[in-house]
């Protein structure tokens, strides 16, 4: 999970990924940013994020993204 967090903090240094739990719901990340994150995750972890996972709930927090990655690995 640390690798994911480092990537996110590098791309979005103004976001507090340690404490944010509603990144999409609160409008901190928009759809374009989520698509960019999906691409980074796919490359970094050699997985394919399928359509069923392209939902706001999977991108609300670092932990939610990590749980998705674990399910897809």
C-alpha positions, 0 to 999 in steps of 0.5 A: 500500500505504501507504493500506492500512497507514494504515487498518489502523493507525488501526483497530488501533493496538496491532498492529505491521503492519510486522512481523506476518506471521501476523495470522490464524494467531496470533489477532491478527485474528479473523473479525469483524475480517477481515470489517470489514477486507474492508468497508474494503478494498472501499470504499477501493479500489472492489473486491469481495472475492470468496469465493475471497479470503476465506481466512486466507492473504490477511489474514496481513500487510499485504503479503498484503492488498495482493497481494490488492487488486492481483489484484482491481483 
